Amino acid sequence: MRRIIIHADDFGISEGANETIIDCHLRGVLTSTSVLATLPAFGHAVSLMAEAPDLDFGAHLSLNLGRPAAPPAAVSLLLDGNGMLRYSFAYHLYRSLDKAYLRQVGIEVEAQLTKLIDSGFELSHADSQQHVHMIPGIRDVIADKINQAGIPYLRHSVEPWSGHPGIGRPVNLLKCATVALFAARRRHLGSTVGFIGLRHTGQMTADRLAHYFATLGPGKWEIAVHPGTGRLDRNTEIHRPIANYLLLKERRIEWDTLVSGRIRECIDANGIKLVGFSDA
């Protein structure tokens, strides 16, 4: 039997996204989410945790969004002039060759994990904002930190190159190629879980989900989704590209998809078992 994790990134990115993720779990097919600890809506995410006792939680580690969990002076190489985590993926890729930078990555990752655990989240897995954990030097640091925290699984953000319903947007294809290149230094942590979610990031429609449900091979798979309201809330510390992403109508489409009767029927018709990372 194929086992599929329907996973939402970004629990904690905004109050609207938080409420959407809980709804997709309670009324729909969502089994897992990862929590972002560096934005003001994190406190709201903590307050909703008790509503979803069966939802699998992970760490959505951020080096490039929000404010640091560690004291700013201890992670200055990660910050811009406004004291926020630097948004640029290219910056973090370049600095990943610097041992002093990587030491500060370790400090920040440990602080975020401590914040999550102290807030009551039982973490079964980890991933990262914009897949920065796939950068080899950063991945090694994060792998060590989550291992120390007893977290058994770190996402391997490499999709199969075939079997997709369409080629996806060019920017997403570039992401696929980039993380596949980085994967030459993959570190194995725990069981192997296939990954789907880069090529159609933010555009996981009912037709695309149905395609994957019908065609994915045997084993355990994570399908990453990004449901939301398509609106901004009171959060004022989000970088403009992320704010624009939260405003996309496709986020509402993903929300509607994940609570639709069609998707539930498709899962049943294909003999799929919905699981979380913590399920054997």
DODOTOR-328891 format. One record per atom (N, C-alpha, C, O): x negated, y, z negated. Coordinates in pm, whole numbers, padded with zeros to 5 digits, always signed. Example, Ala and Ser with C-alpha at 12.3 -4.5 7.8 and 13.67 -1.06 7.14 Angstrom:
<recs>
-01319-00569-00780/-01230-00450-00780/-01320-00330-00780/-01424-00332-00846/-01285-00225-00708/-01367-00106-00714/-01290+00003-00787/-01341+00114-00804/
</recs>
This chain:
<recs>
-00084-00120+00000/+00000+00000+00000/-00087+00125+00000/-00187+00132-00072/-00050+00223+00081/-00121+00350+00080/-00075+00433-00039/+00044+00444-00067/-00171+00492-00107/-00142+00579-00221/-00183+00721-00183/-00296+00744-00140/-00092+00815-00201/-00118+00952-00158/-00095+01049-00273/+00007+01044-00342/-00192+01136-00291/-00184+01246-00387/-00140+01370-00308/-00211+01414-00217/-00026+01425-00343/+00015+01554-00285/-00031+01661-00382/+00024+01675-00492/-00131+01735-00342/-00203+01824-00433/-00194+01970-00391/-00211+02003-00274/-00166+02058-00488/-00164+02202-00464/-00283+02268-00531/-00302+02255-00652/-00363+02339-00453/-00466+02425-00510/-00401+02549-00571/-00284+02578-00547/-00479+02622-00652/-00448+02761-00689/-00345+02780-00801/-00283+02886-00808/-00326+02683-00887/-00241+02707-01004/-00314+02809-01092/-00421+02781-01146/-00256+02929-01105/-00322+03038-01175/-00357+03156-01087/-00407+03257-01137/-00331+03146-00956/-00368+03255-00867/-00267+03369-00874/-00303+03485-00855/-00141+03338-00901/-00036+03439-00917/+00082+03373-00988/+00095+03251-00987/+00166+03454-01050/+00281+03398-01120/+00377+03331-01022/+00437+03228-01053/+00393+03391-00905/+00481+03331-00805/+00432+03194-00761/+00511+03100-00751/+00302+03183-00733/+00246+03054-00694/+00259+02953-00807/+00288+02836-00783/+00238+02997-00931/+00251+02906-01046/+00390+02846-01052/+00405+02724-01066/+00493+02930-01042/+00630+02882-01051/+00665+02792-00933/+00740+02695-00948/+00611+02824-00817/+00635+02742-00699/+00575+02602-00718/+00640+02502-00686/+00454+02594-00768/+00388+02465-00788/+00467+02379-00888/+00485+02259-00865/+00512+02438-00995/+00592+02361-01092/+00721+02313-01027/+00762+02199-01050/+00785+02396-00948/+00909+02357-00881/+00884+02243-00782/+00964+02150-00773/+00773+02250-00708/+00741+02145-00612/+00715+02011-00681/+00734+01905-00621/+00673+02016-00805/+00655+01893-00882/+00787+01842-00939/+00819+01724-00928/+00865+01932-00999/+00987+01890-01067/+01097+01851-00969/+01171+01756-00994/+01108+01922-00858/+01215+01894-00761/+01165+01825-00635/+01245+01776-00555/+01034+01820-00618/+00980+01769-00493/+00880+01657-00512/+00895+01573-00602/+00777+01655-00427/+00687+01541-00418/+00545+01573-00465/+00455+01490-00451/+00523+01692-00519/+00390+01731-00564/+00348+01651-00687/+00423+01644-00784/+00229+01592-00684/+00183+01510-00796/+00062+01569-00868/+00026+01522-00977/-00002+01670-00810/-00129+01717-00865/-00149+01865-00834/-00099+01915-00734/-00223+01933-00921/-00264+02071-00895/-00398+02095-00960/-00437+02022-01052/-00470+02198-00914/-00595+02238-00978/-00583+02383-01022/-00524+02465-00952/-00641+02413-01138/-00613+02537-01211/-00728+02636-01195/-00845+02601-01216/-00693+02758-01159/-00788+02868-01141/-00789+02952-01267/-00687+03009-01306/-00906+02961-01333/-00914+03021-01466/-00966+03164-01466/-00991+03220-01573/-00984+03225-01349/-01054+03354-01342/-00964+03472-01306/-01014+03582-01281/-00835+03451-01302/-00741+03558-01265/-00638+03579-01376/-00616+03490-01458/-00575+03698-01380/-00480+03728-01488/-00364+03630-01499/-00310+03612-01608/-00322+03567-01388/-00209+03475-01393/-00243+03341-01458/-00157+03255-01468/-00367+03323-01501/-00404+03200-01571/-00320+03181-01697/-00273+03071-01724/-00301+03287-01774/-00222+03277-01895/-00080+03231-01867/-00023+03153-01943/-00023+03279-01756/+00110+03235-01716/+00108+03086-01680/+00202+03013-01713/+00001+03041-01612/-00012+02898-01579/-00015+02813-01706/+00048+02708-01712/-00087+02859-01807/-00093+02787-01934/+00046+02774-01995/+00082+02670-02049/+00123+02882-01987/+00257+02881-02048/+00353+02785-01978/+00451+02742-02038/+00325+02750-01851/+00412+02659-01776/+00370+02513-01787/+00445+02423-01747/+00253+02488-01842/+00198+02353-01844/+00293+02253-01908/+00308+02141-01858/+00357+02290-02016/+00443+02196-02089/+00566+02156-02010/+00627+02054-02039/+00603+02235-01908/+00720+02202-01827/+00694+02083-01735/+00788+02024-01681/+00567+02048-01716/+00533+01942-01621/+00437+01842-01683/+00321+01834-01643/+00484+01765-01781/+00392+01672-01851/+00337+01561-01763/+00235+01502-01797/+00401+01532-01649/+00354+01426-01561/+00270+01477-01445/+00225+01399-01362/+00247+01607-01440/+00166+01665-01333/+00018+01646-01365/-00026+01673-01476/-00058+01601-01266/-00202+01582-01281/-00270+01719-01268/-00243+01792-01173/-00359+01752-01361/-00428+01881-01357/-00578+01861-01333/-00640+01768-01385/-00633+01951-01253/-00776+01954-01229/-00828+02096-01242/-00752+02189-01267/-00959+02111-01223/-01023+02242-01229/-01044+02295-01089/-01109+02229-01007/-00989+02413-01059/-01014+02481-00932/-01124+02584-00959/-01096+02702-00982/-01247+02539-00955/-01360+02621-00997/-01383+02735-00898/-01378+02716-00777/-01409+02853-00952/-01424+02971-00868/-01557+03040-00893/-01591+03073-01007/-01632+03061-00785/-01750+03147-00789/-01726+03275-00711/-01813+03362-00706/-01608+03287-00650/-01587+03397-00555/-01448+03459-00563/-01402+03520-00466/-01382+03445-00676/-01250+03507-00691/-01222+03534-00838/-01230+03443-00921/-01189+03659-00870/-01154+03695-01006/-01273+03742-01086/-01376+03779-01032/-01256+03739-01219/-01362+03781-01311/-01419+03659-01383/-01348+03561-01405/-01546+03664-01418/-01610+03545-01474/-01552+03505-01609/-01505+03590-01685/-01557+03376-01636/-01520+03327-01769/-01636+03342-01866/-01615+03353-01986/-01757+03343-01815/-01877+03363-01897/-01900+03512-01920/-01845+03594-01846/-01979+03549-02021/-02014+03690-02039/-02080+03744-01912/-02171+03681-01859/-02036+03860-01862/-02090+03912-01736/-02242+03922-01732/-02303+03895-01629/-02304+03959-01842/-02449+03972-01843/-02519+03839-01818/-02633+03836-01770/-02451+03729-01849/-02512+03597-01832/-02500+03544-01690/-02568+03448-01653/-02413+03608-01609/-02390+03559-01472/-02396+03674-01372/-02319+03676-01276/-02485+03768-01393/-02489+03890-01312/-02513+03862-01164/-02469+03940-01080/-02583+03753-01132/-02611+03722-00992/-02487+03675-00917/-02489+03666-00794/-02380+03646-00988/-02256+03604-00924/-02160+03719-00901/-02055+03701-00838/-02193+03839-00950/-02095+03948-00957/-02125+04060-00859/-02240+04083-00820/-02017+04130-00819/-02033+04250-00738/-02039+04373-00828/-02042+04360-00951/-02041+04492-00768/-02054+04614-00846/-01936+04644-00935/-01947+04729-01024/-01823+04577-00914/-01704+04596-00996/-01691+04490-01105/-01590+04483-01174/-01794+04408-01119/-01789+04303-01221/-01705+04184-01183/-01673+04102-01269/-01667+04172-01057/-01589+04058-01011/-01679+03957-00942/-01785+03993-00889/-01638+03834-00941/-01712+03731-00869/-01719+03766-00720/-01618+03803-00660/-01836+03754-00662/-01855+03794-00523/-01772+03707-00430/-01775+03585-00439/-01697+03771-00341/-01604+03699-00256/-01673+03626-00141/-01622+03523-00096/-01785+03674-00094/-01848+03624+00028/-01901+03481+00014/-01987+03454-00070/-01850+03390+00096/-01902+03253+00102/-02048+03256+00148/-02131+03181+00097/-02079+03344+00244/-02215+03353+00296/-02313+03394+00186/-02426+03346+00182/-02269+03483+00097/-02356+03525-00013/-02392+03405-00100/-02509+03385-00134/-02293+03325-00136/-02318+03210-00224/-02401+03103-00154/-02482+03036-00217/-02381+03087-00024/-02464+02995+00053/-02610+03040+00051/-02700+02959+00028/-02633+03167+00075/-02770+03221+00076/-02835+03209-00061/-02950+03166-00071/-02763+03246-00167/-02823+03246-00301/-02839+03106-00358/-02908+03087-00458/-02776+03007-00296/-02783+02871-00349/-02924+02813-00343/-02950+02707-00401/-03014+02879-00275/-03153+02837-00271/-03234+02892-00388/-03351+02857-00405/-03172+02978-00469/-03239+03049-00578/-03211+02976-00711/-03095+02960-00749/-03315+02932-00779/-03297+02857-00904/-03231+02942-01012/-03151+02891-01091/-03264+03072-01016/-03202+03159-01118/-03052+03171-01093/-02973+03169-01187/-03014+03183-00966/-02872+03187-00930/-02803+03057-00971/-02695+03060-01030/-02864+02943-00942/-02802+02815-00973/-02788+02795-01124/-02692+02733-01170/-02882+02847-01202/-02867+02841-01348/-02742+02918-01392/-02670+02874-01481/-02718+03034-01329/-02600+03113-01364/-02472+03046-01315/-02367+03057-01379/-02478+02976-01201/-02363+02896-01158/-02327+02795-01266/-02210+02778-01299/-02428+02729-01321/-02403+02632-01428/-02338+02695-01549/-02247+02636-01609/-02384+02814-01586/-02326+02884-01701/-02179+02916-01675/-02095+02896-01762/-02149+02965-01555/-02011+03004-01523/-01919+02882-01512/-01807+02883-01562/-01966+02777-01447/-01884+02656-01434/-01854+02597-01571/-01741+02556-01598/-01953+02592-01657/-01931+02540-01792/-01831+02626-01868/-01748+02573-01942/-01839+02758-01851/-01745+02848-01919/-01603+02828-01868/-01508+02829-01947/-01588+02809-01737/-01453+02785-01683/-01397+02653-01731/-01279+02646-01767/-01477+02549-01733/-01430+02419-01782/-01391+02427-01929/-01289+02370-01970/-01470+02497-02008/-01438+02513-02150/-01307+02588-02167/-01225+02552-02251/-01288+02693-02088/-01165+02772-02095/-01044+02686-02062/-00941+02694-02129/-01055+02604-01959/-00945+02516-01920/-00914+02413-02028/-00799+02393-02065/-01017+02349-02077/-00998+02243-02178/-00945+02301-02308/-00856+02244-02370/-01001+02415-02349/-00954+02478-02472/-00810+02527-02461/-00742+02543-02562/-00764+02551-02339/-00625+02595-02317/-00528+02478-02312/-00407+02499-02299/-00578+02356-02321/-00491+02240-02329/-00483+02155-02204/-00409+02057-02203/-00555+02190-02099/-00549+02111-01976/-00637+01986-01990/-00754+01994-02026/-00576+01871-01961/-00652+01746-01951/-00689+01728-01805/-00602+01706-01720/-00817+01737-01774/-00864+01747-01637/-00906+01611-01582/-00992+01544-01639/-00844+01572-01471/-00876+01444-01410/-00962+01459-01285/-01009+01359-01230/-00983+01583-01240/-01056+01603-01115/-01100+01749-01106/-01061+01832-01188/-01181+01779-01006/-01225+01916-00984/-01240+01942-00835/-01270+01851-00757/-01219+02067-00797/-01247+02115-00662/-01286+02261-00677/-01322+02303-00787/-01281+02340-00571/-01327+02479-00585/-01257+02572-00488/-01203+02530-00385/-01258+02699-00522/-01206+02803-00436/-01291+02811-00309/-01413+02829-00314/-01223+02797-00195/-01287+02802-00063/-01396+02696-00046/-01487+02713+00035/-01388+02588-00122/-01477+02473-00105/-01625+02509-00126/-01712+02447-00064/-01653+02608-00211/-01794+02643-00234/-01870+02530-00300/-01993+02527-00295/-01799+02435-00363/-01869+02322-00426/-01933+02230-00324/-02010+02142-00362/-01903+02247-00196/-01965+02164-00093/-02103+02216-00052/-02177+02144+00015/-02139+02338-00091/-02275+02387-00067/-02370+02301-00150/-02353+02294-00272/-02470+02237-00090/-02546+02133-00160/-02599+02170-00297/-02576+02096-00393/-02671+02281-00310/-02726+02317-00441/-02617+02341-00544/-02630+02299-00660/-02511+02409-00504/-02399+02436-00593/-02328+02305-00629/-02289+02285-00744/-02313+02218-00532/-02247+02090-00558/-02321+02010-00665/-02259+01948-00751/-02454+02010-00658/-02530+01935-00757/-02506+01989-00898/-02492+01912-00993/-02502+02122-00911/-02478+02183-01042/-02338+02149-01092/-02320+02108-01207/-02239+02166-01006/-02101+02138-01045/-02084+01990-01080/-02016+01956-01177/-02145+01902-01001/-02134+01759-01029/-02188+01726-01167/-02127+01648-01241/-02300+01785-01203/-02356+01761-01336/-02263+01812-01446/-02242+01744-01547/-02206+01931-01427/-02122+01992-01530/-01992+01915-01549/-01949+01896-01663/-01930+01871-01440/-01804+01798-01459/-01832+01658-01516/-01750+01603-01589/-01947+01601-01482/-01983+01472-01541/-02000+01486-01692/-01954+01400-01767/-02064+01594-01735/-02081+01618-01879/-01947+01638-01948/-01931+01604-02066/-01850+01693-01875/-01717+01717-01931/-01627+01595-01923/-01513+01599-01969/-01677+01486-01865/-01599+01363-01856/-01495+01365-01746/-01396+01291-01753/-01514+01448-01644/-01421+01457-01532/-01470+01362-01422/-01581+01379-01373/-01390+01263-01384/-01443+01155-01301/-01448+01181-01152/-01514+01106-01080/-01379+01285-01102/-01369+01299-00957/-01393+01443-00913/-01334+01536-00967/-01481+01459-00814/-01505+01587-00749/-01467+01573-00602/-01516+01483-00533/-01381+01661-00555/-01331+01652-00418/-01446+01648-00317/-01543+01724-00326/-01432+01557-00220/-01521+01553-00104/-01443+01611+00013/-01362+01541+00075/-01466+01738+00044/-01379+01814+00134/-01405+01789+00282/-01410+01883+00361/-01423+01663+00319/-01450+01628+00459/-01335+01545+00513/-01307+01436+00463/-01269+01597+00615/-01159+01527+00679/-01210+01432+00787/-01319+01453+00840/-01132+01330+00822/-01162+01254+00943/-01156+01346+01065/-01080+01444+01065/-01234+01317+01167/-01233+01404+01286/-01120+01371+01382/-01091+01449+01472/-01056+01257+01363/-00947+01218+01453/-00820+01191+01372/-00824+01183+01250/-00709+01177+01445/-00584+01140+01381/-00501+01256+01330/-00413+01236+01246/-00527+01378+01379/-00456+01496+01331/-00346+01538+01429/-00358+01515+01549/-00239+01601+01377/-00131+01651+01465/-00165+01790+01519/-00104+01889+01478/-00260+01799+01609/-00305+01928+01662/-00445+01960+01613/-00494+01902+01516/-00510+02053+01682/-00650+02082+01652/-00666+02180+01537/-00774+02187+01479/-00562+02257+01502/-00573+02354+01395/-00630+02486+01442/-00676+02498+01556/-00628+02586+01356/-00680+02718+01389/-00833+02714+01400/-00897+02636+01328/-00893+02796+01487/-01041+02796+01501/-01114+02817+01370/-01215+02751+01346/-01066+02908+01284/-01136+02932+01157/-01136+02807+01070/-01233+02781+00999/-01028+02730+01075/-01023+02607+00996/-01112+02498+01056/-01170+02418+00982/-01125+02496+01188/-01217+02400+01250/-01361+02432+01211/-01443+02342+01192/-01391+02563+01200/-01525+02603+01157/-01552+02554+01014/-01661+02507+00983/-01450+02567+00927/-01464+02516+00790/-01490+02365+00792/-01576+02316+00718/-01417+02292+00876/-01436+02147+00884/-01579+02113+00922/-01641+02024+00863/-01631+02184+01023/-01767+02157+01069/-01870+02193+00962/-01969+02123+00943/-01845+02304+00890/-01940+02350+00789/-01951+02250+00675/-02062+02213+00636/-01837+02207+00620/-01844+02115+00507/-01893+01978+00549/-01956+01907+00470/-01867+01938+00675/-01920+01811+00723/-02072+01816+00730/-02140+01717+00700/-02126+01932+00770/-02271+01949+00773/-02330+01940+00632/-02432+01875+00610/-02264+02006+00537/-02311+02002+00398/-02305+01861+00340/-02380+01827+00249/-02214+01779+00392/-02188+01648+00332/-02306+01553+00344/-02303+01443+00288/-02409+01593+00417/-02529+01509+00426/-02590+01486+00289/-02664+01389+00269/-02559+01575+00192/-02611+01559+00056/-02499+01523-00041/-02499+01566-00156/-02405+01447+00007/-02291+01409-00077/-02336+01333-00202/-02426+01249-00196/-02273+01365-00315/-02292+01289-00438/-02162+01216-00468/-02055+01277-00472/-02171+01088-00490/-02052+01007-00518/-02020+01013-00667/-02105+00986-00751/-01896+01049-00698/-01850+01050-00837/-01718+00975-00844/-01617+01023-00794/-01718+00859-00904/-01594+00786-00919/-01548+00725-00787/-01627+00708-00695/-01419+00692-00780/-01365+00623-00664/-01358+00715-00543/-01350+00838-00556/-01362+00656-00426/-01353+00731-00302/-01207+00764-00272/-01121+00675-00271/-01180+00890-00247/-01047+00936-00210/-01059+01014-00080/-01135+01110-00072/-00985+00972+00022/-00986+01045+00148/-00924+01183+00131/-00843+01204+00040/-00960+01276+00218/-00913+01413+00205/-00852+01463+00335/-00909+01446+00443/-00736+01527+00322/-00669+01598+00431/-00628+01735+00377/-00572+01743+00268/-00656+01841+00452/-00613+01972+00402/-00689+02090+00454/-00651+02204+00427/-00798+02068+00529/-00875+02181+00583/-00822+02229+00717/-00801+02348+00738/-00800+02135+00807/-00762+02172+00944/-00632+02252+00948/-00616+02343+01028/-00539+02217+00860/-00408+02284+00859/-00385+02357+00726/-00273+02359+00676/-00492+02416+00670/-00479+02491+00546/-00371+02599+00559/-00375+02680+00651/-00275+02598+00466/-00169+02698+00467/-00063+02676+00572/+00027+02759+00588/-00072+02567+00646/+00024+02540+00754/+00066+02394+00754/+00080+02333+00860/+00084+02338+00635/+00122+02198+00623/+00274+02187+00632/+00343+02179+00530/+00323+02186+00754/+00466+02181+00779/+00520+02040+00758/+00444+01945+00737/+00652+02028+00762/+00715+01897+00747/+00671+01802+00858/+00646+01684+00832/+00660+01851+00981/+00617+01766+01092/+00476+01714+01071/+00448+01598+01098/+00386+01800+01022/+00248+01758+01000/+00238+01658+00885/+00167+01558+00895/+00309+01685+00776/+00309+01588+00667/+00365+01454+00713/+00309+01349+00680/+00473+01457+00788/+00533+01333+00837/+00433+01256+00923/+00427+01133+00916/+00356+01327+01004/+00254+01262+01087/+00152+01190+00999/+00118+01074+01024/+00103+01257+00897/+00003+01194+00811/+00061+01076+00734/-00005+00973+00718/+00184+01090+00686/+00246+00979+00615/+00255+00855+00703/+00243+00743+00655/+00275+00876+00832/+00292+00764+00925/+00160+00705+00973/+00156+00589+01013/+00052+00783+00971/-00070+00741+01039/-00194+00722+00950/-00289+00657+00994/-00195+00775+00829/-00314+00758+00745/-00340+00610+00718/-00247+00531+00702/-00467+00576+00713/-00505+00437+00690/-00485+00394+00545/-00439+00474+00463/-00521+00272+00513/-00503+00221+00376/-00596+00291+00278/-00694+00354+00317/-00561+00279+00150/-00644+00338+00045/-00574+00456-00020/-00452+00471-00011/-00654+00539-00084/-00603+00653-00159/-00645+00783-00090/-00762+00801-00057/-00547+00872-00068/-00570+00996+00004/-00519+01115-00076/-00417+01106-00145/-00591+01224-00066/-00543+01353-00116/-00500+01437+00003/-00576+01455+00098/-00377+01489-00002/-00332+01588+00096/-00315+01720+00022/-00230+01732-00066/-00397+01819+00057/-00396+01948-00012/-00298+02043+00055/-00296+02057+00177/-00216+02108-00027/-00117+02204+00021/-00130+02333-00060/-00196+02337-00164/-00066+02439-00011/-00075+02570-00076/+00062+02638-00077/+00079+02742-00012/+00159+02583-00148/+00292+02645-00150/+00292+02776-00226/+00211+02797-00317/+00383+02864-00188/+00394+02993-00256/+00521+03064-00216/+00603+03010-00141/+00537+03184-00266/+00659+03260-00242/+00652+03349-00119/+00755+03393-00068/+00530+03376-00069/+00515+03473+00038/+00524+03616-00010/+00542+03709+00069/+00512+03634-00142/+00518+03769-00201/+00402+03786-00299/+00344+03688-00346/+00370+03912-00328/+00271+03942-00430/+00342+03976-00561/+00452+04031-00560/+00278+03942-00673/+00334+03985-00800/+00243+04091-00861/+00178+04165-00787/+00238+04101-00991/+00170+04212-01057/+00019+04202-01056/-00050+04294-01100/-00034+04092-01008/-00180+04074-01008/-00245+04177-00917/-00213+04184-00798/-00335+04256-00971/-00399+04362-00893/-00548+04335-00870/-00618+04421-00817/-00597+04218-00910/-00741+04190-00901/-00772+04081-00798/-00868+04006-00815/-00694+04073-00695/-00718+03975-00590/-00781+04046-00471/-00734+04152-00429/-00887+03990-00416/-00950+04046-00298/-00849+04051-00183/-00761+03965-00174/-00862+04149-00098/-00763+04173+00007/-00736+04050+00095/-00620+04023+00123/-00838+03973+00139/-00805+03855+00220/-00717+03755+00147/-00632+03692+00208/-00736+03740+00015/-00653+03649-00062/-00513+03706-00078/-00414+03632-00071/-00503+03836-00100/-00370+03899-00108/-00294+03877+00022/-00175+03845+00020/-00361+03894+00134/-00296+03870+00264/-00253+03725+00278/-00148+03695+00335/-00335+03634+00225/-00302+03492+00231/-00177+03460+00148/-00094+03379+00189/-00166+03525+00032/-00048+03503-00051/+00079+03555+00015/+00189+03509-00016/+00065+03650+00106/+00181+03709+00172/+00228+03630+00294/+00333+03662+00350/+00155+03530+00335/+00192+03456+00455/+00326+03383+00437/+00351+03322+00333/+00409+03391+00538/+00540+03323+00534/+00522+03172+00529/+00610+03100+00482/+00406+03122+00580/+00381+02979+00580/+00376+02920+00439/+00404+02801+00420/+00342+03002+00339/+00339+02950+00202/+00481+02914+00156/+00501+02813+00088/+00578+02995+00194/+00718+02964+00161/+00765+02841+00239/+00843+02760+00188/+00717+02829+00362/+00752+02711+00441/+00700+02584+00374/+00770+02483+00371/+00578+02590+00321/+00524+02473+00250/+00606+02442+00125/+00631+02326+00094/+00648+02545+00054/+00733+02524-00064/+00861+02451-00023/+00897+02350-00083/+00929+02503+00079/+01053+02440+00124/+01030+02296+00169/+01113+02208+00145/+00918+02273+00235/+00886+02139+00283/+00871+02040+00169/+00923+01928+00175/+00800+02080+00064/+00768+01988-00045/+00887+01951-00132/+00880+01854-00206/+00995+02027-00123/+01116+01993-00199/+01227+01942-00108/+01341+01926-00152/+01195+01916+00019/+01298+01878+00115/+01330+01729+00106/+01245+01646+00074/+01455+01698+00136/+01497+01558+00142/+01427+01483+00254/+01402+01363+00241/+01395+01550+00362/+01329+01484+00474/+01195+01425+00432/+01162+01313+00470/+01117+01499+00355/+00986+01452+00314/+00998+01331+00222/+00923+01235+00234/+01093+01336+00129/+01114+01221+00041/+01154+01098+00123/+01104+00989+00097/+01241+01114+00220/+01283+01003+00304/+01165+00948+00385/+01153+00826+00403/+01079+01037+00431/+00963+00995+00510/+00865+00915+00424/+00809+00816+00471/+00845+00956+00301/+00758+00883+00210/+00813+00743+00186/+00739+00644+00191/+00942+00734+00160/+01005+00603+00135/+00998+00515+00259/+00972+00395+00248/+01022+00573+00376/+01024+00496+00500/+00887+00438+00534/+00879+00333+00599/+00781+00503+00491/+00647+00458+00523/+00582+00377+00410/+00464+00344+00418/+00658+00346+00307/+00609+00262+00200/+00493+00322+00124/+00400+00252+00083/+00498+00453+00104/+00390+00526+00038/+00418+00536-00112/+00532+00560-00152/+00316+00517-00192/+00326+00539-00335/+00260+00673-00368/+00143+00694-00337/+00335+00763-00430/+00279+00892-00472/+00209+00875-00606/+00265+00819-00700/+00084+00924-00613/+00003+00907-00733/-00071+01038-00764/-00063+01134-00687/-00141+01040-00876/-00231+01147-00912/-00373+01095-00917/-00397+00976-00900/-00468+01184-00942/-00608+01141-00953/-00630+01050-01074/-00720+00966-01073/-00550+01068-01176/-00569+00990-01298/-00511+00848-01285/-00535+00765-01372/-00437+00820-01177/-00382+00686-01157/-00488+00596-01095/-00559+00637-01003/-00498+00475-01144/-00598+00380-01093/-00567+00341-00950/-00640+00262-00890/
</recs>
